[in-house]
């Protein structure tokens, strides 16, 4: 496949790339054991892993230790499994002069992944 075979605008392809990054980030790390003491290093590992992918300019993962600690109060274990309710994520994708900014955070009981801005 060459560039002439590509479908969509540069903005659409940049948005597609953002979706790929979110799918990888969420489904690669969901279920990972996490505790308040391991949260920071897990967040950094997630950022560095996703930043390896093409067109990914920046990733910021905030692992919410406050939410993890609250979850652990009602459990006997010293860790829990990573889910979307424990992370807030921002990403910046740069593709052929288009910058896409995205965010994932909790909207009610659902970790919503969304476009924040598409800048050409």
N, CA, C and O atoms as a GROMACS GRO file, in nm:
protein
  480
    1UNK      N    1   0.084  -0.118   0.000
    1UNK     CA    2   0.000   0.000   0.000
    1UNK      C    3   0.089   0.124   0.000
    1UNK      O    4   0.184   0.132   0.077
    2UNK      N    5   0.058   0.219  -0.084
    2UNK     CA    6   0.134   0.343  -0.085
    2UNK      C    7   0.043   0.458  -0.045
    2UNK      O    8  -0.076   0.439  -0.023
    3UNK      N    9   0.100   0.579  -0.036
    3UNK     CA   10   0.024   0.695   0.010
    3UNK      C   11  -0.101   0.720  -0.076
    3UNK      O   12  -0.202   0.768  -0.024
    4UNK      N   13  -0.096   0.687  -0.203
    4UNK     CA   14  -0.210   0.709  -0.291
    4UNK      C   15  -0.328   0.619  -0.254
    4UNK      O   16  -0.443   0.650  -0.286
    5UNK      N   17  -0.300   0.508  -0.185
    5UNK     CA   18  -0.405   0.415  -0.145
    5UNK      C   19  -0.474   0.455  -0.015
    5UNK      O   20  -0.577   0.397   0.019
    6UNK      N   21  -0.420   0.552   0.058
    6UNK     CA   22  -0.478   0.592   0.187
    6UNK      C   23  -0.611   0.662   0.167
    6UNK      O   24  -0.630   0.738   0.072
    7UNK      N   25  -0.702   0.637   0.257
    7UNK     CA   26  -0.836   0.695   0.253
    7UNK      C   27  -0.848   0.793   0.368
    7UNK      O   28  -0.798   0.766   0.478
    8UNK      N   29  -0.915   0.905   0.346
    8UNK     CA   30  -0.940   1.000   0.452
    8UNK      C   31  -0.842   1.116   0.451
    8UNK      O   32  -0.738   1.113   0.385
    9UNK      N   33  -0.879   1.216   0.524
    9UNK     CA   34  -0.794   1.335   0.536
    9UNK      C   35  -0.684   1.310   0.638
    9UNK      O   36  -0.687   1.212   0.712
   10UNK      N   37  -0.586   1.400   0.642
   10UNK     CA   38  -0.482   1.389   0.743
   10UNK      C   39  -0.541   1.398   0.883
   10UNK      O   40  -0.496   1.327   0.973
   11UNK      N   41  -0.642   1.482   0.903
   11UNK     CA   42  -0.707   1.494   1.035
   11UNK      C   43  -0.775   1.362   1.072
   11UNK      O   44  -0.767   1.319   1.187
   12UNK      N   45  -0.843   1.299   0.976
   12UNK     CA   46  -0.909   1.172   1.004
   12UNK      C   47  -0.807   1.064   1.038
   12UNK      O   48  -0.830   0.983   1.128
   13UNK      N   49  -0.695   1.062   0.966
   13UNK     CA   50  -0.591   0.962   0.995
   13UNK      C   51  -0.527   0.989   1.131
   13UNK      O   52  -0.494   0.895   1.202
   14UNK      N   53  -0.510   1.117   1.167
   14UNK     CA   54  -0.455   1.150   1.299
   14UNK      C   55  -0.551   1.104   1.409
   14UNK      O   56  -0.506   1.052   1.512
   15UNK      N   57  -0.680   1.121   1.389
   15UNK     CA   58  -0.780   1.075   1.487
   15UNK      C   59  -0.778   0.923   1.497
   15UNK      O   60  -0.790   0.867   1.606
   16UNK      N   61  -0.764   0.856   1.384
   16UNK     CA   62  -0.753   0.710   1.384
   16UNK      C   63  -0.632   0.666   1.466
   16UNK      O   64  -0.642   0.574   1.546
   17UNK      N   65  -0.518   0.732   1.445
   17UNK     CA   66  -0.397   0.700   1.522
   17UNK      C   67  -0.421   0.718   1.671
   17UNK      O   68  -0.374   0.637   1.751
   18UNK      N   69  -0.493   0.822   1.709
   18UNK     CA   70  -0.525   0.844   1.850
   18UNK      C   71  -0.606   0.727   1.905
   18UNK      O   72  -0.581   0.680   2.016
   19UNK      N   73  -0.703   0.680   1.829
   19UNK     CA   74  -0.784   0.566   1.872
   19UNK      C   75  -0.700   0.441   1.892
   19UNK      O   76  -0.721   0.366   1.987
   20UNK      N   77  -0.606   0.418   1.802
   20UNK     CA   78  -0.518   0.302   1.814
   20UNK      C   79  -0.437   0.311   1.943
   20UNK      O   80  -0.422   0.212   2.014
   21UNK      N   81  -0.386   0.430   1.972
   21UNK     CA   82  -0.304   0.448   2.094
   21UNK      C   83  -0.388   0.422   2.219
   21UNK      O   84  -0.342   0.356   2.312
   22UNK      N   85  -0.512   0.474   2.222
   22UNK     CA   86  -0.597   0.451   2.339
   22UNK      C   87  -0.632   0.303   2.354
   22UNK      O   88  -0.629   0.250   2.465
   23UNK      N   89  -0.664   0.237   2.244
   23UNK     CA   90  -0.695   0.095   2.252
   23UNK      C   91  -0.578   0.015   2.306
   23UNK      O   92  -0.596  -0.074   2.389
   24UNK      N   93  -0.459   0.047   2.260
   24UNK     CA   94  -0.339  -0.021   2.308
   24UNK      C   95  -0.316   0.007   2.456
   24UNK      O   96  -0.294  -0.085   2.534
   25UNK      N   97  -0.322   0.134   2.493
   25UNK     CA   98  -0.296   0.171   2.632
   25UNK      C   99  -0.394   0.102   2.726
   25UNK      O  100  -0.354   0.040   2.824
   26UNK      N  101  -0.522   0.113   2.696
   26UNK     CA  102  -0.621   0.060   2.788
   26UNK      C  103  -0.617  -0.093   2.796
   26UNK      O  104  -0.613  -0.150   2.905
   27UNK      N  105  -0.618  -0.158   2.682
   27UNK     CA  106  -0.632  -0.303   2.683
   27UNK      C  107  -0.500  -0.374   2.711
   27UNK      O  108  -0.501  -0.491   2.750
   28UNK      N  109  -0.389  -0.308   2.693
   28UNK     CA  110  -0.261  -0.368   2.729
   28UNK      C  111  -0.242  -0.369   2.881
   28UNK      O  112  -0.187  -0.464   2.935
   29UNK      N  113  -0.288  -0.265   2.949
   29UNK     CA  114  -0.259  -0.250   3.090
   29UNK      C  115  -0.376  -0.280   3.183
   29UNK      O  116  -0.355  -0.296   3.304
   30UNK      N  117  -0.497  -0.290   3.132
   30UNK     CA  118  -0.612  -0.324   3.218
   30UNK      C  119  -0.586  -0.459   3.284
   30UNK      O  120  -0.546  -0.555   3.217
   31UNK      N  121  -0.608  -0.465   3.413
   31UNK     CA  122  -0.585  -0.588   3.488
   31UNK      C  123  -0.449  -0.596   3.553
   31UNK      O  124  -0.424  -0.688   3.631
   32UNK      N  125  -0.360  -0.502   3.523
   32UNK     CA  126  -0.228  -0.501   3.586
   32UNK      C  127  -0.242  -0.477   3.735
   32UNK      O  128  -0.316  -0.387   3.776
   33UNK      N  129  -0.175  -0.556   3.819
   33UNK     CA  130  -0.180  -0.529   3.963
   33UNK      C  131  -0.120  -0.392   3.994
   33UNK      O  132  -0.012  -0.357   3.944
   34UNK      N  133  -0.190  -0.314   4.076
   34UNK     CA  134  -0.143  -0.179   4.109
   34UNK      C  135  -0.176  -0.148   4.255
   34UNK      O  136  -0.280  -0.189   4.306
   35UNK      N  137  -0.086  -0.076   4.318
   35UNK     CA  138  -0.106  -0.029   4.455
   35UNK      C  139  -0.065   0.118   4.459
   35UNK      O  140  -0.006   0.168   4.363
   36UNK      N  141  -0.095   0.186   4.567
   36UNK     CA  142  -0.051   0.327   4.575
   36UNK      C  143   0.101   0.342   4.560
   36UNK      O  144   0.147   0.443   4.507
   37UNK      N  145   0.178   0.244   4.606
   37UNK     CA  146   0.324   0.256   4.595
   37UNK      C  147   0.377   0.224   4.456
   37UNK      O  148   0.486   0.270   4.420
   38UNK      N  149   0.304   0.146   4.377
   38UNK     CA  150   0.351   0.113   4.241
   38UNK      C  151   0.287   0.200   4.134
   38UNK      O  152   0.323   0.190   4.016
   39UNK      N  153   0.193   0.285   4.171
   39UNK     CA  154   0.115   0.361   4.073
   39UNK      C  155   0.202   0.453   3.987
   39UNK      O  156   0.183   0.458   3.866
   40UNK      N  157   0.295   0.524   4.047
   40UNK     CA  158   0.377   0.618   3.970
   40UNK      C  159   0.462   0.546   3.866
   40UNK      O  160   0.470   0.590   3.751
   41UNK      N  161   0.526   0.437   3.904
   41UNK     CA  162   0.610   0.366   3.807
   41UNK      C  163   0.526   0.301   3.698
   41UNK      O  164   0.569   0.294   3.583
   42UNK      N  165   0.406   0.254   3.733
   42UNK     CA  166   0.317   0.198   3.631
   42UNK      C  167   0.274   0.306   3.532
   42UNK      O  168   0.272   0.282   3.411
   43UNK      N  169   0.240   0.424   3.582
   43UNK     CA  170   0.204   0.535   3.494
   43UNK      C  171   0.316   0.570   3.397
   43UNK      O  172   0.292   0.592   3.279
   44UNK      N  173   0.439   0.576   3.448
   44UNK     CA  174   0.554   0.606   3.361
   44UNK      C  175   0.573   0.497   3.256
   44UNK      O  176   0.601   0.527   3.140
   45UNK      N  177   0.558   0.371   3.296
   45UNK     CA  178   0.573   0.260   3.201
   45UNK      C  179   0.468   0.269   3.091
   45UNK      O  180   0.497   0.244   2.974
   46UNK      N  181   0.346   0.304   3.128
   46UNK     CA  182   0.239   0.319   3.029
   46UNK      C  183   0.273   0.431   2.931
   46UNK      O  184   0.259   0.415   2.809
   47UNK      N  185   0.317   0.544   2.984
   47UNK     CA  186   0.354   0.658   2.897
   47UNK      C  187   0.463   0.619   2.800
   47UNK      O  188   0.452   0.642   2.680
   48UNK      N  189   0.570   0.559   2.852
   48UNK     CA  190   0.684   0.525   2.768
   48UNK      C  191   0.648   0.420   2.664
   48UNK      O  192   0.698   0.426   2.551
   49UNK      N  193   0.564   0.324   2.699
   49UNK     CA  194   0.526   0.220   2.603
   49UNK      C  195   0.446   0.281   2.487
   49UNK      O  196   0.473   0.249   2.371
   50UNK      N  197   0.350   0.366   2.517
   50UNK     CA  198   0.266   0.422   2.412
   50UNK      C  199   0.343   0.524   2.329
   50UNK      O  200   0.320   0.536   2.208
   51UNK      N  201   0.434   0.598   2.391
   51UNK     CA  202   0.514   0.696   2.316
   51UNK      C  203   0.605   0.630   2.214
   51UNK      O  204   0.656   0.699   2.125
   52UNK      N  205   0.628   0.500   2.224
   52UNK     CA  206   0.706   0.428   2.123
   52UNK      C  207   0.634   0.420   1.990
   52UNK      O  208   0.698   0.403   1.886
   53UNK      N  209   0.503   0.431   1.990
   53UNK     CA  210   0.425   0.412   1.868
   53UNK      C  211   0.438   0.532   1.774
   53UNK      O  212   0.458   0.645   1.820
   54UNK      N  213   0.426   0.508   1.644
   54UNK     CA  214   0.437   0.617   1.546
   54UNK      C  215   0.335   0.727   1.572
   54UNK      O  216   0.221   0.700   1.611
   55UNK      N  217   0.376   0.850   1.548
   55UNK     CA  218   0.293   0.970   1.554
   55UNK      C  219   0.253   1.011   1.696
   55UNK      O  220   0.182   1.110   1.713
   56UNK      N  221   0.296   0.937   1.796
   56UNK     CA  222   0.260   0.972   1.934
   56UNK      C  223   0.364   1.070   1.987
   56UNK      O  224   0.480   1.034   2.010
   57UNK      N  225   0.323   1.195   2.006
   57UNK     CA  226   0.416   1.299   2.050
   57UNK      C  227   0.427   1.304   2.202
   57UNK      O  228   0.535   1.333   2.254
   58UNK      N  229   0.318   1.278   2.274
   58UNK     CA  230   0.323   1.285   2.420
   58UNK      C  231   0.206   1.209   2.481
   58UNK      O  232   0.096   1.206   2.426
   59UNK      N  233   0.233   1.149   2.596
   59UNK     CA  234   0.131   1.079   2.674
   59UNK      C  235   0.150   1.117   2.820
   59UNK      O  236   0.262   1.115   2.870
   60UNK      N  237   0.042   1.151   2.887
   60UNK     CA  238   0.047   1.180   3.031
   60UNK      C  239  -0.056   1.090   3.098
   60UNK      O  240  -0.176   1.103   3.074
   61UNK      N  241  -0.008   0.999   3.184
   61UNK     CA  242  -0.095   0.908   3.256
   61UNK      C  243  -0.090   0.944   3.404
   61UNK      O  244   0.016   0.942   3.466
   62UNK      N  245  -0.205   0.978   3.459
   62UNK     CA  246  -0.216   1.007   3.602
   62UNK      C  247  -0.287   0.888   3.665
   62UNK      O  248  -0.408   0.872   3.651
   63UNK      N  249  -0.211   0.805   3.736
   63UNK     CA  250  -0.270   0.692   3.807
   63UNK      C  251  -0.320   0.747   3.940
   63UNK      O  252  -0.242   0.794   4.022
   64UNK      N  253  -0.448   0.740   3.960
   64UNK     CA  254  -0.516   0.805   4.073
   64UNK      C  255  -0.500   0.724   4.202
   64UNK      O  256  -0.581   0.636   4.233
   65UNK      N  257  -0.393   0.755   4.275
   65UNK     CA  258  -0.366   0.682   4.399
   65UNK      C  259  -0.477   0.704   4.502
   65UNK      O  260  -0.500   0.617   4.586
   66UNK      N  261  -0.546   0.818   4.497
   66UNK     CA  262  -0.656   0.840   4.591
   66UNK      C  263  -0.768   0.739   4.568
   66UNK      O  264  -0.827   0.687   4.663
   67UNK      N  265  -0.797   0.711   4.443
   67UNK     CA  266  -0.902   0.613   4.412
   67UNK      C  267  -0.857   0.471   4.444
   67UNK      O  268  -0.936   0.388   4.488
   68UNK      N  269  -0.729   0.443   4.420
   68UNK     CA  270  -0.676   0.310   4.453
   68UNK      C  271  -0.682   0.289   4.604
   68UNK      O  272  -0.726   0.183   4.649
   69UNK      N  273  -0.639   0.387   4.681
   69UNK     CA  274  -0.641   0.375   4.828
   69UNK      C  275  -0.783   0.354   4.878
   69UNK      O  276  -0.806   0.273   4.968
   70UNK      N  277  -0.878   0.426   4.822
   70UNK     CA  278  -1.018   0.410   4.863
   70UNK      C  279  -1.067   0.269   4.832
   70UNK      O  280  -1.139   0.209   4.911
   71UNK      N  281  -1.029   0.216   4.717
   71UNK     CA  282  -1.066   0.079   4.679
   71UNK      C  283  -1.008  -0.022   4.777
   71UNK      O  284  -1.074  -0.119   4.814
   72UNK      N  285  -0.884   0.000   4.819
   72UNK     CA  286  -0.815  -0.095   4.905
   72UNK      C  287  -0.867  -0.095   5.048
   72UNK      O  288  -0.848  -0.193   5.121
   73UNK      N  289  -0.932   0.012   5.088
   73UNK     CA  290  -0.986   0.019   5.224
   73UNK      C  291  -1.085  -0.093   5.253
   73UNK      O  292  -1.097  -0.138   5.367
   74UNK      N  293  -1.155  -0.138   5.152
   74UNK     CA  294  -1.256  -0.242   5.172
   74UNK      C  295  -1.208  -0.381   5.132
   74UNK      O  296  -1.288  -0.474   5.121
   75UNK      N  297  -1.077  -0.396   5.112
   75UNK     CA  298  -1.022  -0.525   5.070
   75UNK      C  299  -0.914  -0.572   5.165
   75UNK      O  300  -0.857  -0.493   5.241
   76UNK      N  301  -0.886  -0.700   5.160
   76UNK     CA  302  -0.776  -0.753   5.241
   76UNK      C  303  -0.643  -0.749   5.166
   76UNK      O  304  -0.537  -0.751   5.228
   77UNK      N  305  -0.648  -0.743   5.034
   77UNK     CA  306  -0.525  -0.740   4.954
   77UNK      C  307  -0.462  -0.601   4.958
   77UNK      O  308  -0.529  -0.502   4.987
   78UNK      N  309  -0.334  -0.595   4.930
   78UNK     CA  310  -0.262  -0.468   4.929
   78UNK      C  311  -0.250  -0.410   4.789
   78UNK      O  312  -0.177  -0.313   4.769
   79UNK      N  313  -0.320  -0.467   4.693
   79UNK     CA  314  -0.320  -0.416   4.556
   79UNK      C  315  -0.458  -0.442   4.496
   79UNK      O  316  -0.538  -0.517   4.551
   80UNK      N  317  -0.482  -0.379   4.382
   80UNK     CA  318  -0.604  -0.404   4.307
   80UNK      C  319  -0.566  -0.413   4.160
   80UNK      O  320  -0.449  -0.398   4.125
   81UNK      N  321  -0.662  -0.438   4.074
   81UNK     CA  322  -0.635  -0.445   3.931
   81UNK      C  323  -0.663  -0.310   3.867
   81UNK      O  324  -0.762  -0.244   3.899
   82UNK      N  325  -0.575  -0.270   3.777
   82UNK     CA  326  -0.591  -0.143   3.707
   82UNK      C  327  -0.715  -0.147   3.618
   82UNK      O  328  -0.733  -0.240   3.540
   83UNK      N  329  -0.798  -0.047   3.631
   83UNK     CA  330  -0.912  -0.027   3.542
   83UNK      C  331  -0.916   0.122   3.506
   83UNK      O  332  -0.838   0.201   3.559
   84UNK      N  333  -1.006   0.157   3.417
   84UNK     CA  334  -1.017   0.296   3.375
   84UNK      C  335  -1.049   0.392   3.486
   84UNK      O  336  -1.016   0.510   3.476
   85UNK      N  337  -1.114   0.346   3.592
   85UNK     CA  338  -1.148   0.439   3.700
   85UNK      C  339  -1.026   0.485   3.779
   85UNK      O  340  -1.035   0.579   3.858
   86UNK      N  341  -0.912   0.420   3.758
   86UNK     CA  342  -0.791   0.458   3.830
   86UNK      C  343  -0.694   0.542   3.748
   86UNK      O  344  -0.589   0.580   3.799
   87UNK      N  345  -0.728   0.572   3.623
   87UNK     CA  346  -0.634   0.649   3.540
   87UNK      C  347  -0.704   0.763   3.466
   87UNK      O  348  -0.816   0.749   3.418
   88UNK      N  349  -0.634   0.873   3.458
   88UNK     CA  350  -0.669   0.984   3.370
   88UNK      C  351  -0.555   0.994   3.269
   88UNK      O  352  -0.438   0.990   3.308
   89UNK      N  353  -0.589   1.007   3.142
   89UNK     CA  354  -0.487   1.005   3.037
   89UNK      C  355  -0.508   1.121   2.942
   89UNK      O  356  -0.622   1.153   2.905
   90UNK      N  357  -0.399   1.184   2.902
   90UNK     CA  358  -0.400   1.282   2.793
   90UNK      C  359  -0.294   1.240   2.693
   90UNK      O  360  -0.186   1.196   2.731
   91UNK      N  361  -0.327   1.254   2.564
   91UNK     CA  362  -0.232   1.221   2.458
   91UNK      C  363  -0.230   1.330   2.353
   91UNK      O  364  -0.330   1.399   2.329
   92UNK      N  365  -0.115   1.344   2.291
   92UNK     CA  366  -0.101   1.434   2.176
   92UNK      C  367  -0.043   1.352   2.061
   92UNK      O  368   0.065   1.294   2.072
   93UNK      N  369  -0.117   1.349   1.951
   93UNK     CA  370  -0.076   1.278   1.831
   93UNK      C  371  -0.044   1.382   1.725
   93UNK      O  372  -0.118   1.478   1.707
   94UNK      N  373   0.068   1.363   1.655
   94UNK     CA  374   0.106   1.454   1.546
   94UNK      C  375   0.122   1.373   1.418
   94UNK      O  376   0.204   1.282   1.410
   95UNK      N  377   0.041   1.408   1.318
   95UNK     CA  378   0.040   1.335   1.191
   95UNK      C  379   0.033   1.435   1.076
   95UNK      O  380  -0.067   1.504   1.061
   96UNK      N  381   0.138   1.443   0.997
   96UNK     CA  382   0.142   1.527   0.876
   96UNK      C  383   0.085   1.667   0.898
   96UNK      O  384  -0.002   1.711   0.822
   97UNK      N  385   0.133   1.736   0.999
   97UNK     CA  386   0.090   1.873   1.024
   97UNK      C  387  -0.039   1.887   1.102
   97UNK      O  388  -0.085   1.999   1.126
   98UNK      N  389  -0.099   1.777   1.143
   98UNK     CA  390  -0.221   1.780   1.223
   98UNK      C  391  -0.186   1.734   1.364
   98UNK      O  392  -0.119   1.632   1.383
   99UNK      N  393  -0.231   1.809   1.463
   99UNK     CA  394  -0.215   1.770   1.603
   99UNK      C  395  -0.351   1.735   1.660
   99UNK      O  396  -0.446   1.813   1.650
  100UNK      N  397  -0.360   1.618   1.718
  100UNK     CA  398  -0.483   1.572   1.782
  100UNK      C  399  -0.456   1.559   1.931
  100UNK      O  400  -0.360   1.495   1.973
  101UNK      N  401  -0.542   1.621   2.010
  101UNK     CA  402  -0.533   1.612   2.156
  101UNK      C  403  -0.652   1.529   2.204
  101UNK      O  404  -0.766   1.550   2.163
  102UNK      N  405  -0.621   1.435   2.293
  102UNK     CA  406  -0.723   1.344   2.342
  102UNK      C  407  -0.717   1.336   2.494
  102UNK      O  408  -0.620   1.379   2.557
  103UNK      N  409  -0.824   1.281   2.550
  103UNK     CA  410  -0.830   1.266   2.696
  103UNK      C  411  -0.915   1.144   2.728
  103UNK      O  412  -1.012   1.113   2.658
  104UNK      N  413  -0.877   1.076   2.835
  104UNK     CA  414  -0.961   0.971   2.891
  104UNK      C  415  -0.976   1.000   3.039
  104UNK      O  416  -0.877   1.014   3.111
  105UNK      N  417  -1.100   1.009   3.084
  105UNK     CA  418  -1.129   1.024   3.226
  105UNK      C  419  -1.267   0.967   3.252
  105UNK      O  420  -1.341   0.934   3.159
  106UNK      N  421  -1.300   0.956   3.376
  106UNK     CA  422  -1.428   0.895   3.412
  106UNK      C  423  -1.542   0.991   3.384
  106UNK      O  424  -1.539   1.108   3.424
  107UNK      N  425  -1.641   0.942   3.318
  107UNK     CA  426  -1.767   1.013   3.295
  107UNK      C  427  -1.874   0.924   3.358
  107UNK      O  428  -1.920   0.828   3.296
  108UNK      N  429  -1.913   0.957   3.480
  108UNK     CA  430  -2.001   0.868   3.554
  108UNK      C  431  -1.924   0.743   3.592
  108UNK      O  432  -1.822   0.752   3.660
  109UNK      N  433  -1.971   0.627   3.548
  109UNK     CA  434  -1.902   0.502   3.579
  109UNK      C  435  -1.828   0.444   3.459
  109UNK      O  436  -1.796   0.326   3.456
  110UNK      N  437  -1.800   0.528   3.359
  110UNK     CA  438  -1.738   0.481   3.235
  110UNK      C  439  -1.611   0.560   3.204
  110UNK      O  440  -1.613   0.683   3.210
  111UNK      N  441  -1.500   0.492   3.170
  111UNK     CA  442  -1.378   0.564   3.129
  111UNK      C  443  -1.392   0.609   2.983
  111UNK      O  444  -1.368   0.531   2.891
  112UNK      N  445  -1.429   0.735   2.963
  112UNK     CA  446  -1.457   0.787   2.830
  112UNK      C  447  -1.330   0.836   2.763
  112UNK      O  448  -1.257   0.919   2.818
  113UNK      N  449  -1.303   0.784   2.643
  113UNK     CA  450  -1.191   0.829   2.561
  113UNK      C  451  -1.248   0.922   2.456
  113UNK      O  452  -1.341   0.887   2.384
  114UNK      N  453  -1.191   1.044   2.447
  114UNK     CA  454  -1.252   1.142   2.357
  114UNK      C  455  -1.149   1.234   2.296
  114UNK      O  456  -1.038   1.252   2.347
  115UNK      N  457  -1.190   1.293   2.184
  115UNK     CA  458  -1.110   1.398   2.120
  115UNK      C  459  -1.133   1.528   2.195
  115UNK      O  460  -1.247   1.561   2.230
  116UNK      N  461  -1.026   1.601   2.219
  116UNK     CA  462  -1.036   1.732   2.282
  116UNK      C  463  -1.019   1.840   2.176
  116UNK      O  464  -1.090   1.940   2.178
  117UNK      N  465  -0.924   1.819   2.084
  117UNK     CA  466  -0.899   1.918   1.979
  117UNK      C  467  -0.831   1.852   1.860
  117UNK      O  468  -0.754   1.757   1.874
  118UNK      N  469  -0.863   1.905   1.743
  118UNK     CA  470  -0.794   1.867   1.619
  118UNK      C  471  -0.746   1.997   1.559
  118UNK      O  472  -0.825   2.083   1.520
  119UNK      N  473  -0.612   2.012   1.553
  119UNK     CA  474  -0.550   2.137   1.509
  119UNK      C  475  -0.473   2.114   1.380
  119UNK      O  476  -0.381   2.032   1.374
  120UNK      N  477  -0.512   2.187   1.275
  120UNK     CA  478  -0.443   2.173   1.146
  120UNK      C  479  -0.357   2.294   1.120
  120UNK      O  480  -0.291   2.302   1.016
   0.00000   0.00000   0.00000
